[in-house]
């Protein structure tokens, strides 16, 4: 597995790991993305796969890493 550019094909709903974007939680906390995050495209944003309260997204990630199948 290696990092690659994000493509439109990645917006098919599957989960992947992204890096190099902006972390946004609840439209209030906005920070550079400091570490890779597992996300899925929800039709509007790269939604972080967590259950930690308000919606969290990664905006404009630069690279992606596919998760192994299984």
N, CA, C and O atoms as a DFTB+ gen file, in Angstrom:
280 C
 N C O
     1  1       0.844      -1.177       0.000
     2  2       0.000       0.000       0.000
     3  2       0.890       1.242       0.000
     4  3       1.914       1.295       0.680
     5  1       0.476       2.219      -0.768
     6  2       1.215       3.481      -0.787
     7  2       0.247       4.641      -1.030
     8  3      -0.847       4.459      -1.565
     9  1       0.673       5.822      -0.626
    10  2      -0.156       7.017      -0.794
    11  2      -0.304       7.323      -2.276
    12  3       0.603       7.075      -3.070
    13  1      -1.470       7.871      -2.638
    14  2      -1.754       8.235      -4.030
    15  2      -2.660       9.461      -4.040
    16  3      -3.211       9.855      -3.012
    17  1      -2.800      10.040      -5.197
    18  2      -3.695      11.199      -5.346
    19  2      -5.149      10.746      -5.214
    20  3      -5.487       9.611      -5.550
    21  1      -5.996      11.635      -4.725
    22  2      -7.427      11.362      -4.604
    23  2      -8.088      11.601      -5.955
    24  3      -7.775      12.571      -6.646
    25  1      -9.008      10.705      -6.329
    26  2      -9.714      10.821      -7.604
    27  2     -11.220      10.844      -7.361
    28  3     -11.680      10.580      -6.250
    29  1     -11.968      11.154      -8.381
    30  2     -13.435      11.137      -8.292
    31  2     -13.954       9.736      -7.971
    32  3     -15.000       9.594      -7.339
    33  1     -13.232       8.706      -8.402
    34  2     -13.636       7.330      -8.128
    35  2     -13.669       7.033      -6.629
    36  3     -14.372       6.119      -6.197
    37  1     -12.918       7.794      -5.833
    38  2     -12.891       7.584      -4.383
    39  2     -14.199       8.004      -3.714
    40  3     -14.436       7.672      -2.553
    41  1     -15.035       8.721      -4.430
    42  2     -16.296       9.220      -3.866
    43  2     -17.426       8.211      -4.050
    44  3     -18.568       8.587      -4.315
    45  1     -17.098       6.932      -3.907
    46  2     -18.098       5.875      -4.082
    47  2     -18.647       5.356      -2.753
    48  3     -19.404       4.386      -2.744
    49  1     -18.281       5.981      -1.632
    50  2     -18.816       5.604      -0.337
    51  2     -17.954       4.658       0.476
    52  3     -18.212       4.452       1.662
    53  1     -16.922       4.075      -0.149
    54  2     -16.060       3.178       0.622
    55  2     -15.152       3.983       1.544
    56  3     -14.932       5.175       1.329
    57  1     -14.642       3.339       2.543
    58  2     -13.743       4.010       3.483
    59  2     -12.316       3.980       2.969
    60  3     -11.881       3.008       2.351
    61  1     -11.597       5.057       3.235
    62  2     -10.185       5.123       2.930
    63  2      -9.527       6.062       3.930
    64  3     -10.205       6.754       4.690
    65  1      -8.216       6.077       3.920
    66  2      -7.454       6.951       4.805
    67  2      -6.965       8.127       3.980
    68  3      -6.435       7.939       2.885
    69  1      -7.137       9.340       4.496
    70  2      -6.695      10.536       3.778
    71  2      -5.770      11.378       4.654
    72  3      -5.773      11.271       5.881
    73  1      -4.978      12.217       3.987
    74  2      -4.049      13.099       4.691
    75  2      -3.864      14.380       3.894
    76  3      -4.180      14.440       2.706
    77  1      -3.346      15.405       4.564
    78  2      -2.979      16.650       3.907
    79  2      -4.095      17.650       3.745
    80  3      -3.962      18.585       2.956
    81  1      -5.205      17.488       4.469
    82  2      -6.333      18.405       4.338
    83  2      -6.513      19.298       5.551
    84  3      -5.571      19.563       6.297
    85  1      -7.737      19.754       5.731
    86  2      -8.109      20.601       6.873
    87  2      -9.156      19.864       7.695
    88  3     -10.168      19.407       7.164
    89  1      -8.901      19.752       9.007
    90  2      -9.819      19.083       9.939
    91  2     -10.846      20.094      10.406
    92  3     -10.493      21.182      10.861
    93  1     -12.143      19.730      10.292
    94  2     -13.227      20.620      10.720
    95  2     -14.195      19.816      11.578
    96  3     -14.712      18.790      11.134
    97  1     -14.446      20.274      12.803
    98  2     -15.437      19.635      13.674
    99  2     -16.495      20.662      14.026
   100  3     -16.202      21.682      14.649
   101  1     -17.738      20.384      13.619
   102  2     -18.863      21.250      13.953
   103  2     -18.759      22.661      13.403
   104  3     -19.354      23.577      13.970
   105  1     -18.024      22.867      12.318
   106  2     -17.826      24.191      11.694
   107  2     -17.230      25.223      12.642
   108  3     -17.262      26.419      12.354
   109  1     -16.685      24.772      13.770
   110  2     -16.073      25.704      14.716
   111  2     -14.580      25.454      14.860
   112  3     -13.777      26.385      14.801
   113  1     -14.220      24.202      15.047
   114  2     -12.823      23.847      15.212
   115  2     -12.245      23.558      13.837
   116  3     -12.611      22.564      13.210
   117  1     -11.354      24.408      13.362
   118  2     -10.770      24.264      12.031
   119  2      -9.252      24.289      12.187
   120  3      -8.677      25.292      12.608
   121  1      -8.612      23.172      11.841
   122  2      -7.168      23.016      12.017
   123  2      -6.563      22.308      10.822
   124  3      -7.257      21.572      10.121
   125  1      -5.260      22.523      10.575
   126  2      -4.605      21.673       9.579
   127  2      -4.697      20.219      10.049
   128  3      -4.612      19.949      11.247
   129  1      -4.867      19.298       9.126
   130  2      -4.943      17.881       9.475
   131  2      -3.556      17.409       9.900
   132  3      -2.637      17.383       9.081
   133  1      -3.394      17.039      11.164
   134  2      -2.087      16.688      11.707
   135  2      -1.729      15.216      11.539
   136  3      -0.557      14.853      11.638
   137  1      -2.721      14.365      11.288
   138  2      -2.467      12.935      11.139
   139  2      -3.516      12.354      10.198
   140  3      -4.593      12.932      10.048
   141  1      -3.221      11.223       9.563
   142  2      -4.181      10.604       8.646
   143  2      -5.479      10.231       9.359
   144  3      -5.472       9.925      10.552
   145  1      -6.587      10.257       8.625
   146  2      -7.899       9.930       9.178
   147  2      -8.644       8.988       8.246
   148  3      -8.535       9.094       7.025
   149  1      -9.412       8.050       8.838
   150  2     -10.270       7.193       8.045
   151  2     -11.562       7.946       7.764
   152  3     -12.205       8.450       8.685
   153  1     -11.939       8.024       6.499
   154  2     -13.096       8.806       6.072
   155  2     -13.920       8.033       5.046
   156  3     -13.488       7.005       4.523
   157  1     -15.117       8.550       4.770
   158  2     -15.957       8.088       3.670
   159  2     -16.642       9.315       3.078
   160  3     -17.009      10.230       3.816
   161  1     -16.816       9.348       1.788
   162  2     -17.501      10.455       1.109
   163  2     -18.986      10.341       1.385
   164  3     -19.577       9.292       1.128
   165  1     -19.614      11.408       1.911
   166  2     -21.047      11.358       2.230
   167  2     -21.899      12.134       1.235
   168  3     -23.063      12.428       1.506
   169  1     -21.322      12.466       0.087
   170  2     -22.040      13.213      -0.934
   171  2     -21.727      14.697      -0.904
   172  3     -22.015      15.418      -1.859
   173  1     -21.139      15.153       0.191
   174  2     -20.794      16.566       0.340
   175  2     -19.388      16.759       0.916
   176  3     -18.657      17.655       0.494
   177  1     -19.016      15.921       1.874
   178  2     -17.740      16.062       2.581
   179  2     -17.092      14.705       2.784
   180  3     -17.734      13.663       2.644
   181  1     -15.795      14.737       3.119
   182  2     -15.086      13.543       3.571
   183  2     -15.357      13.413       5.064
   184  3     -14.705      14.065       5.880
   185  1     -16.306      12.582       5.412
   186  2     -16.767      12.407       6.780
   187  2     -15.815      11.491       7.544
   188  3     -15.514      10.381       7.103
   189  1     -15.342      11.973       8.702
   190  2     -14.470      11.159       9.544
   191  2     -15.308      10.069      10.198
   192  3     -16.395      10.330      10.713
   193  1     -14.797       8.863      10.173
   194  2     -15.497       7.709      10.724
   195  2     -15.226       7.614      12.225
   196  3     -14.363       6.852      12.662
   197  1     -15.971       8.393      13.005
   198  2     -15.874       8.326      14.461
   199  2     -17.242       8.616      15.067
   200  3     -18.173       8.995      14.356
   201  1     -17.358       8.445      16.332
   202  2     -18.602       8.725      17.041
   203  2     -18.304       9.674      18.188
   204  3     -18.726       9.432      19.319
   205  1     -17.592      10.735      17.911
   206  2     -17.102      11.645      18.940
   207  2     -17.892      12.941      19.020
   208  3     -17.294      13.990      19.261
   209  1     -19.195      12.923      18.831
   210  2     -19.995      14.136      18.966
   211  2     -20.330      14.761      17.630
   212  3     -20.807      14.083      16.720
   213  1     -20.080      16.056      17.512
   214  2     -20.454      16.797      16.308
   215  2     -19.761      16.236      15.067
   216  3     -18.685      15.645      15.147
   217  1     -20.413      16.440      13.914
   218  2     -19.876      15.976      12.633
   219  2     -18.467      16.519      12.438
   220  3     -18.206      17.703      12.651
   221  1     -17.573      15.640      12.032
   222  2     -16.196      16.026      11.738
   223  2     -15.866      15.602      10.319
   224  3     -16.212      14.499       9.897
   225  1     -15.197      16.478       9.587
   226  2     -14.850      16.209       8.194
   227  2     -13.406      16.618       7.934
   228  3     -12.795      17.366       8.697
   229  1     -12.890      16.099       6.833
   230  2     -11.606      16.553       6.301
   231  2     -11.916      17.242       4.984
   232  3     -12.502      16.645       4.081
   233  1     -11.521      18.491       4.884
   234  2     -11.742      19.251       3.645
   235  2     -10.455      19.284       2.829
   236  3      -9.367      19.485       3.369
   237  1     -10.593      19.087       1.544
   238  2      -9.495      19.174       0.577
   239  2      -8.284      18.316       0.922
   240  3      -7.161      18.819       0.930
   241  1      -8.489      17.019       1.210
   242  2      -7.315      16.170       1.449
   243  2      -6.479      16.061       0.178
   244  3      -7.001      16.165      -0.932
   245  1      -5.195      15.852       0.352
   246  2      -4.274      15.824      -0.792
   247  2      -3.957      14.415      -1.270
   248  3      -3.692      14.214      -2.456
   249  1      -3.980      13.425      -0.361
   250  2      -3.600      12.069      -0.754
   251  2      -4.441      11.044      -0.002
   252  3      -5.012      11.331       1.050
   253  1      -4.500       9.838      -0.571
   254  2      -5.322       8.770      -0.015
   255  2      -4.531       7.468       0.063
   256  3      -3.558       7.250      -0.658
   257  1      -4.993       6.619       0.969
   258  2      -4.426       5.290       1.136
   259  2      -5.604       4.317       1.195
   260  3      -6.481       4.456       2.047
   261  1      -5.628       3.344       0.302
   262  2      -6.706       2.360       0.296
   263  2      -6.582       1.443       1.500
   264  3      -5.473       1.107       1.914
   265  1      -7.712       1.038       2.063
   266  2      -7.738       0.076       3.149
   267  2      -7.743      -1.325       2.539
   268  3      -8.315      -1.533       1.469
   269  1      -7.114      -2.282       3.210
   270  2      -7.148      -3.647       2.685
   271  2      -8.573      -4.207       2.700
   272  3      -9.359      -3.880       3.589
   273  1      -8.895      -5.026       1.743
   274  2     -10.221      -5.640       1.681
   275  2     -10.305      -6.741       2.720
   276  3      -9.316      -7.399       3.042
   277  1     -11.509      -6.923       3.235
   278  2     -11.672      -8.032       4.161
   279  2     -12.437      -7.715       5.294
   280  3     -12.648      -8.569       6.155
